[in-house]
Every structure is written in structure tokens, then in C-alpha cells.
Amino acid sequence: MSTKKNNHTLLKVTMAAAGIGAAVAYGKARAAEKKKGHTAIPADENRTTGENDIYFVGGGLGSLAGAAYLIRDAGWEGKRIHILEGMPILGGSNDGSGTPAEGFVCRGGRMLNEETYENFWELFSDIPSLDWEGHSVTEEILNFDHLHPTHAQARLIDQEGNILDVHSMGFNNADRMALGKLLATPEEKLDDMTIAEWFKDTPHFFETNFWYMWQTTFAFQTWSSLFEFKRYMNRMIFEFSRIETLEGVTRTPYNQYESVILPIQKWLESHGVDFSIRATVTDIDFKDGEKITAAAIHLDRNGEEEIITLKDGDLCIMTNGCMTDNAALGDMDTPARFCPEAPMSGELWKKVAAKRPGLGNPAPFFDKPEETNWESFTVTMKGNKLLKMIEKFSGNIPGSGALMTFKDSGWRMSIVVAAQPHFKAQAEDETIFWGYGLYTNNLGDYVKKPMRECTGREMLTELLHHLHFEDDMEEIMESVVNVIPCMMPYIDSQFQPRKMSDRPKVVPEGSTNFAMISQFVEIPEDMVFTEEYSVRAARIAVYSLLGITNKRICPVTPYNKDPRILGQALKTSYR
């Protein structure tokens, strides 16, 4: 038998060793679950007596989802649910803001996925759309996405402005074997390991089309956690065979603040949920003893210190870390400041983790901002000249192309043009697009400055040079309303190398009334940096603390155990 056949056979064996099963059974179970409906648990089955309160620390998607589960599945009164948020707005990392006059900004773009966001779609199927009467948010998003399918035709672009043929992943046999071995290696053997360490004997891996596409789609770095890379490979294995077109990207009608956060916030408000903004939680006290029982919440409310004392039966669910802590904005002529000092959620987690074992270790995630940062920019323009030029260059109309990555750029820069309008307040003659760079301390190829030192104008200038639109640069610049950079020191923090024990369980061992939800808790098999992770964590917290047993948390769909999908992935690796 030839060496190539031997390698091919070995790779098949190693991929199969990751597990063989069928996802069909899960699909049937999920359909049956949906058919059952959502009958609230009778009061006598709840932990609450009707006099207990629950406090969510942080006002991001996880807390909003947790509040929704309490109302829908546990019959809690909204007035007994309190959400404490230090920022002046709810939504956490799901944001979108601005005006036609000053320009719009999205700090990041959270990818949705129809196949893997099991609990997200299930929950939002009960949240009414704000714009499509009689339909849910899930129906609205999926309908919009199906009407605006993704099929990127310009995924990678080289220094000369050539659109590269990325049908081939670009692997050699050493790359394939290293990847196959990783899929078969237990997580317990991967403590603190980086992606670079695993592929050190095949540095060619980081020059493949696959790496450039996978890295920029999910924002991995070579020094990112091997845990998370492996989980993404397992969780998104079906995406492997279509990564060059990004057909698996699910789009929202508008930015995610307006399409996701506002609908669930309005639904919670209609049920009387108590929201407190500009209320920064500074510490949490626990009762003496071996158990983990939250006793008091310390907060700064508009500059005034306050203590909330928890009664017997009250609950506390804390967001233990936020990836957009210390995000800073610039503008057309002002760079965004890099200011990693004392991240609000990271500092709180440090205090809490020091009080009891089993509450995690924030150090790997929040102590290396030089490794965890990247920078985005949002461009608002009068007219559509630049978007028309990008459309002609890429072959994609706005909303169909997903990421375009300039693979040779010093910043490792990418852009994405969403369907227009992307904001409800966007003027009829305005267009918007978003981009980001992974290497903020590297010099630009045309603007000879580190990305983090650049103004919005300089970032757009760098982009126009990579597109080779120099002849039209003056006219394009005259049409710009604003380019808003956003530096995020901790945006990749959830990808940092870690030990298995560094992320706490959603409900720590010994907890009586305390849980943690975020991108920094441990949920076996699931992948961080997703909307699904926040929603799943919230559902686990609520169901576990309240002892809800007549409802089912949607499990992780085992695509990595489906022989058909594994076969497609194997075939793709040889393209």
C-alpha cells in the first residue's frame, strides 16, 4: 500500500476514534421537545415561595436569557427578577449604536449558526419579533437569513488584490495527520497547550487556506487555547467542508442589539422584570461554612454604595467575565485608546474566586491583554459608491459575502458588508460596513503605523490600498460620515490557554444559591465566543438552581459523531 493510502487510512481511523454515532436521534428528540410546548412549572414544584428574589449580576444576553427561563419555565414573577448592569445600556457584548449624523458602531459581529445554536433558537422561538407581528425572533432571523443566503466569492485576497482560489484547504499530509490526531486526543491531555505548540512540527499548517479562513472566521490566534480550537473543530465539523463560502453563517436582519437584545428586553419588561443600569457590582459575600451560599451583593449605584442582603431562598447568578470589558472607541481623526487596566467583570471575578474553591481562576483570561486584544472599525458613508465597488470586486451583493480577509496584511485585516440597512436609524442614503484586525501592534502595509495607533481615517486608507481603490480614494473619503475604531483589550480572552479547572462549573460544587454564567464557565463539548454558550449557561443555571426536571436542556448536537459529516470533512481535507 502507498504512503498516501496509509496516511488516508490512518486519518480515517483517528477521525472515527473521536466517536461514531447518529445525530438523527437527537433531531427527533428536539422535534418532540418543541411539540411539547412550554408549560410553566406549578408553584408547589418551584423552589421559590413567591417571596424570593433572584439577582443577575451583569445585563448581557446570559442574564436576559436566564430571566426569560425563570418566567417561561419556572413561573416566576418578573418583579422578583433583578438584573444589575454597570453600563448605561443592556446587552453586554451584543451591541449596536449610533446616529446618522455621527455614524454607527458595532464593536463586534457575533456569528449565528442554524445547526448548532440549539438552545438559542428554542428560547427565541418564544420571544416575539418587534418588527414582524405574529412571529418570533427565531422565525424572523431564519426567514431573513434564508432570503439572504451567504456564499462568499472573495474569502481570501492577496497583497496584489487577487481573489484567491480557496477550494483547496492547502493541507499536506503532516497537517492532516496532526489535525486528525488532535480530534482523537482527550481534552484532559491538553491543559495549557496552545495551537502553535500542537502544530510545531508542521509549521506549514499556518500557511494553509484553511488556517487563514478558520482563524479569521472565529478570531483564533496561534497562541490561543488548543482546548477551544479542538472544540470548534468538533462542534463545527460540518462547517469544515464549506468554510471557503461561509454558508453556515446565519444573519440577523439588523445589528444584534436591535435584532436580539431589544426583543428579549422588551418581552422581559412586559413581564415586569426589574432592570438596574449604572449599577456596578463590586463584591459578593458568602455565608461562613463549606457550602457556597451568596449572602450579600455590594454595588455602586450611580456613585452611591449599596448592599443587597439576600434572604433565605434568594438566588444570585453572576456573569463572571465579559469579553468587551474596557472597550474604547475612537473616531475619524482619533485613535481608540488601549486601556486594559482593571476590567470591571474580571476584577469582580478575582474577588469572588478568592473566597471559595471551585469558583475558577480568572488569571489566564484577564492577565495578558497583549494577547487577547484585537480592534474593529465601523464605516458609515453617504451614498453607496464604495459598497458598489466592493460588490463589483467581490462578486457579492451586500449581505451575501461574509468575511473578506486580506491574508497578507500586517494587521490580518478582514471586512464584512452586511445587508443594508444594518441599523434601523440609518438614513436612506447611508451605507455601513464593519472590519477588524487581529494584530493590532503590527505596522500597516500602507499606513506605516500599528493599527492601535491609527485613526478611523487611517484604517480606511489602509483598507482602500488593500482593495487597490487608490484612484477613487479622494471621492470615497469625501463621502465618509465617520469611521469609528474600537479597541477591545479582552475580546479574545475566552480563547486563552487554560487548565481544565480554570473555568468554573455553571453551578459550582457545594452551591446552594449561586451560579455563574458567561463565556468563562465550563460547559462540556460546547464552544465559547457564541450566543449559544451564553444562553445554554443561563438555562443550566436556572434549571439546576430551581431543580427543574420537566424541561430538557437541548444537548450539543453530535455532528462530530456523524459518519456522513466525518466523511465529508475527510474528503475536504484532501481537496
TORROLUM-206420 format. One line per 2 residues: number of its first residue (from 1); their letters; for each residue z, y, x of C-alpha. Coordinates in pm, 1 decimal. Each point is the difference from the previous one (the first is absolute). Layout:
<milos>
NUM> a> Z:Y:X ~ ... $
</milos>
This chain:
<milos>
1> ms> 0.0:0.0:0.0 ~ -85.4:352.0:127.0 $
3> tk> 263.6:255.1:99.1 ~ -108.6:221.7:-288.7 $
5> kn> 47.3:-283.7:-250.0 ~ 338.8:-85.2:151.9 $
7> nh> 112.3:359.9:-37.9 ~ -137.1:18.2:-352.3 $
9> tl> 188.5:-316.9:-97.8 ~ 321.3:116.9:162.6 $
11> lk> -16.5:333.6:-176.6 ~ -50.3:-175.2:-333.9 $
13> vt> 309.9:-211.5:69.6 ~ 217.4:294.4:98.9 $
15> ma> -104.2:204.8:-302.4 ~ 65.0:-293.5:-227.6 $
17> aa> 340.6:-41.6:163.4 ~ 99.3:331.2:-150.2 $
19> gi> 10.1:-195.6:-327.7 ~ -227.6:-159.1:-258.2 $
21> ga> 57.8:66.5:-363.2 ~ -162.4:141.4:-306.9 $
23> av> 24.4:351.5:-137.3 ~ -135.7:-114.6:-336.9 $
25> ay> 339.8:-112.0:-122.2 ~ 143.7:341.3:76.7 $
27> gk> -278.3:169.5:-194.8 ~ 77.9:-210.4:-306.6 $
29> ar> 372.5:68.8:33.0 ~ -64.7:373.2:32.7 $
31> aa> -215.1:-0.9:-313.4 ~ 271.2:-186.1:-189.0 $
33> ek> 258.1:253.5:117.0 ~ -209.5:288.7:-128.4 $
35> kk> -42.7:-173.3:-333.8 ~ 378.1:-29.3:-42.5 $
37> gh> 43.0:375.7:-25.5 ~ 305.7:197.0:101.5 $
39> ta> 293.3:-53.6:-227.6 ~ 303.6:192.8:117.4 $
41> ip> 304.8:-210.2:84.5 ~ 267.6:17.0:-271.4 $
43> ad> 302.1:210.5:90.5 ~ 234.8:-296.0:26.1 $
45> en> -218.4:-146.8:273.7 ~ 6.6:315.0:211.9 $
47> rt> 253.9:80.4:265.0 ~ 39.7:344.0:-148.1 $
49> tg> 238.4:73.5:-285.1 ~ -196.7:305.7:-96.0 $
51> en> 244.6:220.9:189.2 ~ -123.5:-75.4:349.5 $
53> di> -233.8:215.5:207.5 ~ -252.7:-78.8:269.6 $
55> yf> -86.8:237.9:283.3 ~ -327.8:-16.1:188.7 $
57> vg> 8.0:168.0:340.1 ~ -350.1:138.7:53.4 $
59> gg> -265.8:94.7:-253.4 ~ -298.0:-197.0:125.8 $
61> lg> -204.9:-266.4:-174.9 ~ 264.1:-269.1:59.3 $
63> sl> 270.3:191.5:-184.8 ~ -233.7:97.5:-283.6 $
65> ag> -107.5:-363.9:-36.7 ~ 362.4:-115.2:7.5 $
67> aa> 86.8:241.7:-279.7 ~ -293.6:-129.5:-204.5 $
69> yl> 115.1:-360.3:42.0 ~ 350.9:95.7:-111.6 $
71> ir> -133.5:152.3:-320.4 ~ -271.4:-253.7:-75.3 $
73> da> 163.8:-324.5:106.5 ~ 373.5:69.1:-16.5 $
75> gw> 33.0:232.5:-295.6 ~ 178.3:275.5:193.5 $
77> eg> 22.5:348.3:-145.8 ~ -188.6:257.5:201.4 $
79> kr> 298.9:236.0:8.5 ~ 187.1:-262.3:202.1 $
81> ih> -268.1:-5.4:269.8 ~ 26.3:268.3:269.1 $
83> il> -260.7:65.0:268.3 ~ 111.9:216.4:294.9 $
85> eg> -275.4:154.2:211.7 ~ 40.0:242.1:291.1 $
87> mp> -352.3:142.0:-25.9 ~ -103.5:253.3:-267.2 $
89> il> -237.9:-254.9:-156.9 ~ 2.8:-368.7:-91.3 $
91> gg> -243.5:-257.6:130.8 ~ 108.6:-62.7:357.9 $
93> sn> -306.9:-79.5:209.2 ~ -230.1:0.3:-303.9 $
95> dg> -96.4:361.6:5.5 ~ -273.3:246.6:-81.6 $
97> sg> 33.6:374.1:-41.5 ~ -170.3:335.4:41.0 $
99> tp> -200.5:268.0:-178.2 ~ -366.7:100.6:-11.2 $
101> ae> 80.5:319.4:188.3 ~ 211.4:-151.3:278.6 $
103> gf> -157.2:-345.7:25.2 ~ 131.4:-344.7:-77.2 $
105> vc> 181.5:-258.4:208.2 ~ 69.0:-372.7:-0.2 $
107> rg> 223.2:-106.1:286.7 ~ -139.3:-351.9:-21.4 $
109> gr> -211.7:-227.1:-211.5 ~ 175.6:-310.1:-128.8 $
111> ml> -243.1:-286.2:-36.5 ~ 24.5:-199.4:-323.1 $
113> ne> -131.3:-351.6:-39.0 ~ -76.6:-186.5:-319.9 $
115> et> 66.9:-348.2:138.2 ~ 334.9:48.8:174.5 $
117> ye> 191.6:267.6:-192.3 ~ 149.6:-248.8:-242.5 $
119> nf> 314.9:183.1:-111.0 ~ -157.3:344.7:20.2 $
121> we> -273.6:-83.9:-250.0 ~ 243.0:-185.4:-224.6 $
123> lf> 244.0:291.5:-17.9 ~ -261.4:270.6:-44.1 $
125> sd> -161.2:-196.6:-281.2 ~ 294.9:131.8:-204.0 $
127> ip> -17.0:360.1:125.8 ~ -227.3:214.0:-221.6 $
129> sl> -285.5:190.0:160.5 ~ 29.1:378.1:-25.0 $
131> dw> -374.8:42.9:-36.4 ~ -127.4:-306.5:-187.9 $
133> eg> 175.7:-20.6:-333.7 ~ 98.8:-347.0:-110.9 $
135> hs> -41.4:-153.1:345.0 ~ 230.3:-78.9:289.2 $
137> vt> -7.6:127.8:357.1 ~ -112.3:-346.2:113.7 $
139> ee> -291.8:4.5:-243.3 ~ -89.2:354.7:102.0 $
141> il> -1.6:-72.8:374.8 ~ -187.0:-329.9:-20.6 $
143> nf> -254.2:141.3:-243.6 ~ -63.1:296.4:229.7 $
145> dh> -25.3:-225.2:303.1 ~ -247.2:-235.5:-165.4 $
147> lh> -214.0:300.8:-93.6 ~ 19.7:127.8:360.2 $
149> pt> -31.2:-314.5:212.8 ~ 48.0:21.1:375.3 $
151> ha> -271.4:-113.9:236.3 ~ 19.4:184.8:330.0 $
153> qa> -331.4:33.8:182.5 ~ 130.4:201.5:294.0 $
155> rl> 324.6:-167.5:98.4 ~ -24.2:56.7:376.6 $
157> id> -183.8:281.5:177.2 ~ -48.4:30.0:376.7 $
159> qe> 9.6:302.3:228.9 ~ -370.2:71.3:-48.1 $
161> gn> 34.9:5.5:-378.0 ~ -154.1:-342.3:-57.7 $
163> il> 121.8:-207.3:-294.3 ~ 84.6:-336.7:151.8 $
165> dv> -89.6:-339.0:-140.7 ~ 342.1:-152.3:-66.7 $
167> hs> -103.7:-317.3:-180.5 ~ 122.8:-189.9:304.2 $
169> mg> 372.6:12.0:73.4 ~ -89.5:-6.8:369.8 $
171> fn> 238.6:-281.2:94.9 ~ -36.2:-229.9:295.7 $
173> na> 159.1:-345.7:0.0 ~ 316.6:123.3:170.8 $
175> dr> 46.2:262.3:-273.9 ~ -47.6:-261.0:-271.6 $
177> ma> 245.2:-240.6:153.9 ~ 267.9:264.8:52.1 $
179> lg> -35.3:113.7:-362.6 ~ 7.1:-355.2:-134.4 $
181> kl> 305.8:-84.8:209.1 ~ 179.6:306.9:-134.4 $
183> la> -58.0:-106.4:-360.3 ~ 159.3:-335.8:77.3 $
185> tp> 300.7:136.1:193.2 ~ 332.0:33.1:-191.9 $
187> ee> 132.1:355.1:-30.1 ~ 329.3:-108.4:156.0 $
189> kl> -177.9:-18.3:335.3 ~ -136.3:355.2:-18.3 $
191> dd> 314.3:214.4:36.3 ~ -76.5:340.4:158.0 $
193> mt> -353.6:-101.0:93.8 ~ -289.4:246.5:-13.2 $
195> ia> -364.1:-61.5:-86.6 ~ -93.8:88.6:359.0 $
197> ew> 235.9:-263.8:139.4 ~ -153.3:-274.4:-212.0 $
199> fk> -357.2:85.7:99.8 ~ 77.0:82.1:365.5 $
201> dt> -212.4:-291.4:123.1 ~ -298.3:111.0:-206.8 $
203> ph> -20.8:380.7:31.0 ~ -350.5:-25.9:-143.0 $
205> ff> 166.6:-32.0:-342.6 ~ 67.9:375.1:3.1 $
207> et> -369.0:74.5:52.6 ~ -121.0:-197.5:-302.4 $
209> nf> -137.8:144.9:-319.7 ~ 280.1:-181.8:-178.5 $
211> wy> 273.6:181.7:189.5 ~ -151.0:345.9:-48.4 $
213> mw> -35.2:-64.9:-374.3 ~ 330.2:-180.7:-58.5 $
215> qt> 194.5:249.8:210.2 ~ -127.2:308.8:-178.4 $
217> tf> 6.8:-149.3:-350.8 ~ 373.2:-72.4:26.9 $
219> af> 107.2:236.1:286.4 ~ 105.3:-263.5:253.1 $
221> qt> 54.4:83.4:366.4 ~ -20.7:-244.2:289.6 $
223> ws> 376.3:42.1:38.9 ~ 66.5:-73.9:-370.0 $
225> sl> 204.7:-298.9:-112.4 ~ -163.9:-338.5:22.0 $
227> fe> 205.9:-95.1:-309.6 ~ -180.3:256.5:-208.0 $
229> fk> -343.1:-77.3:142.0 ~ 49.2:-368.0:-82.4 $
231> ry> 121.7:80.2:-351.2 ~ -302.0:219.8:-60.8 $
233> mn> -230.0:-276.4:119.6 ~ 168.1:-247.4:-235.7 $
235> rm> 32.3:235.3:-295.9 ~ -348.7:152.8:35.9 $
237> if> -185.6:-304.1:128.6 ~ -252.1:32.4:-283.5 $
239> ef> -69.0:353.4:121.5 ~ -89.7:-131.9:343.9 $
241> sr> -344.8:-110.8:-117.1 ~ -85.2:343.2:-147.4 $
243> ie> 181.2:237.4:233.8 ~ -329.9:159.3:105.7 $
245> tl> -61.6:134.7:-353.3 ~ 361.7:48.6:-113.8 $
247> eg> -89.9:-138.1:-341.2 ~ 365.4:-87.2:-52.7 $
249> vt> 112.4:363.6:-7.7 ~ 109.9:96.8:-351.3 $
251> rt> -26.0:369.6:-81.3 ~ 204.8:220.5:-229.9 $
253> py> -175.8:261.0:-217.3 ~ 183.4:281.2:180.8 $
255> nq> 241.7:24.1:290.4 ~ 289.7:-242.1:-28.4 $
257> ye> 256.2:260.8:-97.9 ~ -196.9:86.2:-312.8 $
259> sv> -129.7:-352.0:-68.5 ~ 316.4:-201.4:72.4 $
261> il> 313.9:213.3:35.6 ~ -43.2:247.8:-286.9 $
263> pi> -65.7:-266.5:-267.5 ~ 309.7:-204.8:85.8 $
265> qk> 208.8:316.0:41.1 ~ -107.1:124.0:-345.4 $
267> wl> 76.1:-341.9:-151.4 ~ 346.3:-1.4:156.4 $
269> es> 62.5:356.5:-118.6 ~ -88.6:-106.7:-354.6 $
271> hg> 279.6:-256.8:28.3 ~ 253.3:257.9:119.1 $
273> vd> 28.8:-96.6:368.2 ~ 203.2:251.9:199.8 $
275> fs> -191.9:145.5:297.0 ~ 172.7:209.7:265.8 $
277> ir> -228.8:164.7:256.3 ~ 119.2:190.9:305.7 $
279> at> 296.3:-238.6:-4.2 ~ 21.4:-152.0:347.4 $
281> vt> 222.3:-306.1:35.4 ~ 186.3:30.6:330.6 $
283> di> 223.2:-309.9:-7.5 ~ 113.4:-296.8:-206.4 $
285> df> 357.7:-133.3:5.4 ~ 85.7:-365.6:-53.0 $
287> kd> 321.6:-156.0:-122.8 ~ 222.6:-169.8:254.5 $
289> ge> -37.3:-375.1:34.3 ~ -267.8:-250.0:95.3 $
291> ki> -220.4:64.1:-303.3 ~ -259.8:277.7:-6.8 $
293> ta> 103.5:220.8:-289.6 ~ -126.5:358.5:-13.0 $
295> aa> 286.8:229.0:-98.8 ~ -122.4:357.9:41.0 $
297> ih> -318.4:194.8:67.2 ~ 17.8:320.3:205.3 $
299> ld> -272.4:254.5:-59.6 ~ -106.6:352.3:72.6 $
301> rn> -123.9:150.4:-325.8 ~ -167.5:334.7:59.0 $
303> ge> 234.8:72.5:289.3 ~ 315.9:-113.4:-180.8 $
305> ee> 185.6:-315.4:107.6 ~ 66.2:-250.1:-276.6 $
307> ii> 147.1:-348.1:-29.5 ~ -97.6:-245.4:-272.3 $
309> tl> 269.0:-265.3:-48.1 ~ -132.0:-330.9:-128.8 $
311> kd> 188.2:-173.1:-279.3 ~ 45.9:-375.9:-20.8 $
313> gd> -335.8:-136.1:-114.4 ~ -203.7:294.7:130.5 $
315> lc> -290.3:-79.3:229.9 ~ -159.5:170.8:300.8 $
317> im> -354.2:-67.2:125.0 ~ -92.9:181.7:320.7 $
319> tn> -338.3:72.6:154.4 ~ 80.3:-88.6:362.2 $
321> gc> -275.5:188.1:175.7 ~ -305.2:209.1:-82.0 $
323> mt> -320.4:-6.0:204.9 ~ -78.3:364.4:-74.6 $
325> dn> 334.2:136.7:122.0 ~ -46.6:326.2:192.8 $
327> aa> -364.8:38.1:-96.8 ~ -121.5:351.0:82.8 $
329> lg> -306.7:190.9:-120.2 ~ -226.2:248.3:175.9 $
331> dm> -304.5:189.2:-122.6 ~ -342.4:121.4:106.4 $
333> dt> 139.2:196.0:291.0 ~ 341.4:-158.6:54.2 $
335> pa> 77.1:-343.3:149.0 ~ 248.4:-223.0:-179.8 $
337> rf> 324.8:-19.9:197.6 ~ 116.5:-329.9:147.2 $
339> cp> 369.1:-1.7:-87.2 ~ 149.6:-350.7:4.2 $
341> ea> 366.6:105.7:24.9 ~ 254.7:-147.0:-243.7 $
343> pm> -219.5:-156.0:-272.8 ~ 189.3:25.8:-328.5 $
345> sg> -31.2:-359.1:-121.1 ~ 28.0:-147.3:349.0 $
347> el> 326.3:186.4:65.3 ~ 148.4:-121.9:-328.5 $
349> wk> -98.7:-358.5:74.6 ~ 166.2:23.1:344.7 $
351> kv> 327.2:111.2:-159.3 ~ -9.4:-271.6:-264.5 $
353> aa> -109.0:-280.3:236.2 ~ 293.2:73.9:233.0 $
355> kr> 251.1:-71.2:-277.5 ~ -81.9:-361.1:-83.7 $
357> pg> -187.7:-291.7:156.6 ~ -317.5:-101.7:-176.8 $
359> lg> -121.1:352.9:-77.9 ~ -274.9:-2.6:260.4 $
361> np> -71.7:185.2:319.7 ~ -199.6:324.9:-29.1 $
363> ap> -36.0:51.0:377.3 ~ -329.2:-191.8:48.5 $
365> ff> -161.1:203.9:-276.9 ~ 133.8:353.9:49.6 $
367> dk> 71.6:30.6:373.3 ~ -355.9:14.9:139.1 $
369> pe> -193.6:277.7:-176.5 ~ -255.3:12.6:282.8 $
371> et> -104.0:-349.4:-109.2 ~ 23.9:45.3:-375.7 $
373> nw> -189.2:324.7:-61.4 ~ -350.4:79.3:-109.1 $
375> es> -155.6:307.7:-154.9 ~ -212.9:59.5:-306.5 $
377> ft> -206.7:293.5:-121.1 ~ -125.0:96.2:-346.0 $
379> vt> -311.5:217.2:-31.0 ~ -64.0:221.4:-305.3 $
381> mk> -343.3:164.8:-21.3 ~ -199.8:222.4:-231.2 $
383> gn> -312.0:-181.4:-109.9 ~ -114.8:-344.8:110.4 $
385> kl> -224.5:66.0:300.1 ~ 208.5:-202.7:245.5 $
387> lk> 60.5:-285.8:-243.9 ~ -374.1:-18.0:-69.0 $
389> mi> -66.5:-16.7:373.4 ~ 258.0:-277.9:41.3 $
391> ek> -154.1:-184.5:-296.0 ~ -346.5:19.9:155.5 $
393> fs> 136.8:-111.7:337.2 ~ 210.5:-289.2:-130.6 $
395> gn> -200.1:-120.9:-299.0 ~ 314.2:20.3:-214.7 $
397> ip> 58.9:235.4:-290.7 ~ 352.8:147.4:-16.7 $
399> gs> 243.8:-268.6:-104.1 ~ -205.4:-299.2:115.3 $
401> ga> 33.2:-7.2:376.0 ~ 368.5:-26.6:90.2 $
403> lm> 78.8:59.6:367.9 ~ -257.3:118.4:252.4 $
405> tf> 143.8:-52.7:348.2 ~ -124.3:171.8:315.6 $
407> kd> 95.3:-286.8:223.6 ~ -59.2:177.3:332.3 $
409> sg> 195.9:311.1:-92.7 ~ 297.4:79.4:218.9 $
411> wr> 207.6:47.0:-313.7 ~ -135.7:-319.4:-163.3 $
413> ms> -97.4:222.2:-292.2 ~ -101.1:-119.1:-347.3 $
415> iv> -93.8:178.1:-323.2 ~ -28.4:-103.1:-363.8 $
417> va> -179.5:186.9:-278.8 ~ 155.9:-71.0:-339.2 $
419> aq> -175.7:35.7:-333.2 ~ 8.0:361.2:-111.1 $
421> ph> 212.2:164.6:-129.2 ~ 296.5:-150.5:185.8 $
423> fk> 249.8:246.1:-151.0 ~ 21.0:104.7:-361.5 $
425> aq> 39.2:365.5:102.0 ~ -303.1:-12.3:228.4 $
427> ae> -251.8:275.4:-81.9 ~ -338.9:-110.7:-127.9 $
429> de> -174.4:134.0:308.5 ~ 247.8:-158.4:246.7 $
431> ti> -24.3:-327.8:190.1 ~ 267.4:-181.5:197.5 $
433> fw> 22.2:-274.6:259.6 ~ 270.0:-147.8:223.4 $
435> gy> 17.1:-130.4:354.7 ~ 247.0:-112.9:262.1 $
437> gl> 36.4:-76.6:370.0 ~ 213.3:-273.1:153.5 $
439> yt> 35.1:136.0:353.7 ~ 143.3:346.7:-41.7 $
441> nn> 83.8:57.9:365.8 ~ -354.1:-75.0:120.6 $
443> lg> -252.2:273.5:75.1 ~ -281.0:57.2:-247.2 $
445> dy> -350.4:-76.5:122.7 ~ -133.3:345.5:-86.7 $
447> vk> 311.3:204.8:-64.1 ~ 174.4:-76.2:326.5 $
449> kp> 351.4:0.1:-141.4 ~ 243.2:-265.0:-126.5 $
451> mr> -38.6:-44.4:-373.0 ~ 363.9:100.4:-61.5 $
453> ec> -68.2:341.7:157.2 ~ -308.0:69.1:-211.9 $
455> tg> -41.0:228.3:-297.1 ~ -182.8:-112.0:-310.6 $
457> re> -305.6:191.6:118.8 ~ -0.4:-188.6:330.1 $
459> ml> 35.1:-337.8:-172.8 ~ -298.2:72.4:-222.8 $
461> te> -196.0:122.1:304.0 ~ 72.7:-327.9:178.2 $
463> ll> -116.6:-195.4:-304.4 ~ -323.0:196.0:-40.5 $
465> hh> -86.5:-70.8:362.8 ~ 59.5:-373.8:-52.1 $
467> lh> -233.0:17.5:-301.7 ~ -245.6:200.8:211.5 $
469> fe> -23.3:271.0:-262.8 ~ 14.8:279.3:260.2 $
471> dd> -307.1:178.7:-133.4 ~ 171.9:56.8:-333.7 $
473> me> 348.7:65.4:134.1 ~ 6.1:374.9:-63.2 $
475> ei> -108.8:-34.0:-362.8 ~ 242.2:-285.3:-58.5 $
477> me> 291.7:193.7:147.2 ~ -76.7:297.0:-225.0 $
479> sv> 45.9:-225.4:-305.0 ~ 345.0:-126.2:103.0 $
481> vn> 296.9:97.4:-218.7 ~ 253.1:-171.2:226.1 $
483> vi> 53.4:-293.5:231.1 ~ 361.6:-112.6:-17.7 $
485> pc> 126.2:-221.8:284.5 ~ 302.8:-217.8:-61.9 $
487> mm> 201.0:-141.6:289.7 ~ 212.2:-300.4:-97.0 $
489> py> 237.2:-118.0:275.1 ~ 104.1:-319.8:-179.1 $
491> id> -304.6:-96.2:-202.4 ~ -45.5:-327.3:193.7 $
493> sq> 372.1:-72.5:37.4 ~ -9.8:-302.8:-232.5 $
495> fq> -244.5:-163.9:246.3 ~ 232.8:20.0:300.7 $
497> pr> 89.6:-316.5:194.1 ~ 324.0:-143.9:-131.1 $
499> km> 226.1:-298.9:-24.8 ~ 16.6:-199.9:-320.2 $
501> sd> 349.4:140.2:-57.5 ~ -93.7:368.8:37.2 $
503> rp> -117.8:30.7:-358.7 ~ 278.1:-62.3:-254.1 $
505> kv> -37.2:-214.8:-309.0 ~ -60.2:193.0:-320.1 $
507> vp> 342.0:-113.0:-118.6 ~ 207.2:-61.8:314.2 $
509> eg> 227.5:-301.7:25.3 ~ 337.0:80.2:-153.9 $
511> st> -124.1:292.3:-207.5 ~ 159.1:53.2:-338.1 $
513> nf> -177.0:318.4:-110.1 ~ -222.8:119.7:284.4 $
515> am> -366.6:-56.0:85.3 ~ -263.1:151.4:228.5 $
517> is> -364.4:65.1:-81.3 ~ -273.8:139.1:221.6 $
519> qf> -264.8:-100.3:249.6 ~ 288.7:-98.7:229.3 $
521> ve> 158.2:-286.2:-193.9 ~ -89.7:-361.8:53.9 $
523> ip> -215.1:-168.6:-262.7 ~ -129.4:-333.9:127.9 $
525> ed> -381.1:-31.8:15.4 ~ -75.7:347.9:-133.1 $
527> mv> -153.6:286.2:200.5 ~ 143.8:346.9:51.6 $
529> ft> -183.1:334.0:-26.1 ~ -100.4:-79.9:-358.3 $
531> ee> 83.7:113.5:-352.1 ~ 65.1:-362.5:-86.6 $
533> ys> 279.8:-29.8:256.3 ~ 192.6:288.6:-156.2 $
535> vr> -42.5:-134.1:-353.7 ~ 83.3:-360.1:95.6 $
537> aa> 315.1:113.0:185.2 ~ 112.3:198.8:-304.6 $
539> ri> -56.5:-294.7:-231.1 ~ 195.3:-233.7:230.3 $
541> av> 287.5:250.5:17.6 ~ 26.9:52.2:-375.4 $
543> ys> -40.2:-363.8:-98.6 ~ 246.2:-118.8:266.7 $
545> ll> 272.7:257.3:-62.5 ~ -16.7:-49.1:-377.2 $
547> gi> -46.7:-375.5:5.1 ~ -325.1:17.1:-196.8 $
549> tn> -132.6:-353.2:-34.1 ~ -229.2:15.1:-301.6 $
551> kr> -257.4:204.2:190.4 ~ -205.9:-111.6:294.9 $
553> ic> -78.4:196.3:314.9 ~ -368.6:-55.3:71.3 $
555> pv> -16.1:-202.0:322.9 ~ -222.7:73.4:296.4 $
557> tp> -338.7:-152.4:-80.6 ~ -63.3:-271.2:264.6 $
559> yn> -354.2:94.2:97.8 ~ 77.0:-124.5:351.6 $
561> kd> 41.0:-349.1:-145.7 ~ -324.0:-5.2:-196.2 $
563> pr> -252.2:-229.9:174.3 ~ -297.0:195.0:-137.6 $
565> il> 125.5:333.9:131.3 ~ 98.9:-153.2:334.1 $
567> gq> -349.3:-141.7:26.3 ~ -153.1:342.5:-64.6 $
569> al> 224.4:152.6:267.1 ~ -96.7:-265.5:250.7 $
571> kt> -368.8:56.0:-70.1 ~ 48.6:374.2:38.0 $
573> sy> 166.1:-42.6:339.0 ~ -329.5:-150.6:129.0 $
575> r> -225.3:271.7:-135.5 $
</milos>
